[in-house]
Amino acid sequence: MQRVRYEHVHQIKFTAVGARTIADLIRNFEESLQLFRQWEEKGIQLDPHGAGSNYAIFYTYDEEVAKQEGFERIRTESGNPLPRR
């Protein structure tokens, strides 16, 4: 049985966008940090080949975690794309 990979392409926001104070910058960094820590605790992985200058691809094989975090069913473990539901 093939495992299903669930992915999320996360847009890396430039932290200064919308910031008016240093506190705004700190808050923006903390929000991203909190999300990444949450994902790490749930076993979500960063695709080492899926990081660009303004995005990163995160994935999991855990269907329940994928549902909780809004990840999409993308491909099988062998890399074959799955049809969208």
C-alpha positions as CSV (number, residue, x, y, z in Angstrom):
1,M,0.0,0.0,0.0
2,Q,1.3,3.4,-1.0
3,R,1.4,6.2,1.5
4,V,-0.2,9.4,0.5
5,R,1.7,12.6,0.8
6,Y,-0.2,15.8,1.8
7,E,1.5,19.1,1.0
8,H,1.1,22.8,1.7
9,V,2.9,25.5,-0.2
10,H,3.5,28.2,2.4
11,Q,4.1,31.8,1.2
12,I,6.9,33.3,3.1
13,K,5.7,36.8,3.9
14,F,8.3,39.6,4.1
15,T,7.9,40.5,7.7
16,A,8.1,44.3,7.1
17,V,5.0,44.4,5.0
18,G,2.3,46.3,6.9
19,A,4.6,47.0,9.9
20,R,4.7,50.4,11.3
21,T,6.7,49.7,14.5
22,I,9.4,47.4,15.7
23,A,6.7,45.7,17.7
24,D,4.8,45.0,14.5
25,L,7.9,43.3,13.0
26,I,8.4,41.2,16.2
27,R,4.7,40.2,16.1
28,N,5.1,39.1,12.4
29,F,8.2,37.0,13.2
30,E,6.5,35.5,16.3
31,E,3.4,34.4,14.3
32,S,5.5,32.6,11.8
33,L,7.6,31.0,14.5
34,Q,4.6,29.8,16.4
35,L,3.1,28.2,13.2
36,F,6.4,26.4,12.4
37,R,6.8,25.2,16.0
38,Q,3.2,23.8,15.9
39,W,3.9,22.0,12.6
40,E,7.2,20.6,13.9
41,E,5.4,19.2,17.0
42,K,2.9,17.5,14.7
43,G,5.7,15.9,12.7
44,I,5.3,18.0,9.6
45,Q,8.4,18.1,7.5
46,L,10.0,20.8,5.2
47,D,10.6,19.5,1.7
48,P,14.4,20.1,1.3
49,H,13.9,20.6,-2.4
50,G,10.8,22.8,-2.0
51,A,12.1,26.0,-0.6
52,G,12.4,29.1,-2.7
53,S,12.9,32.8,-2.1
54,N,9.3,33.5,-1.1
55,Y,7.8,30.0,-0.5
56,A,8.4,26.7,1.2
57,I,6.7,23.3,0.7
58,F,5.7,21.4,3.9
59,Y,4.4,17.9,3.9
60,T,3.0,15.1,6.0
61,Y,1.9,11.5,5.5
62,D,-0.6,11.8,8.4
63,E,-4.1,12.3,7.1
64,E,-5.5,13.6,10.4
65,V,-2.7,16.2,10.7
66,A,-3.2,17.1,7.0
67,K,-6.9,17.8,7.7
68,Q,-6.2,19.8,10.8
69,E,-3.7,22.0,9.0
70,G,-5.4,22.2,5.6
71,F,-2.8,20.4,3.6
72,E,-3.8,19.0,0.2
73,R,-3.5,15.4,-1.0
74,I,-0.8,15.6,-3.6
75,R,1.1,12.5,-4.4
76,T,1.9,9.0,-3.4
77,E,5.2,8.0,-1.8
78,S,6.5,7.0,-5.3
79,G,6.0,10.6,-6.5
80,N,3.0,9.9,-8.7
81,P,0.4,12.8,-8.7
82,L,-3.0,11.9,-7.4
83,P,-6.2,13.2,-9.0
84,R,-7.8,16.1,-7.1
85,R,-11.0,15.2,-5.4
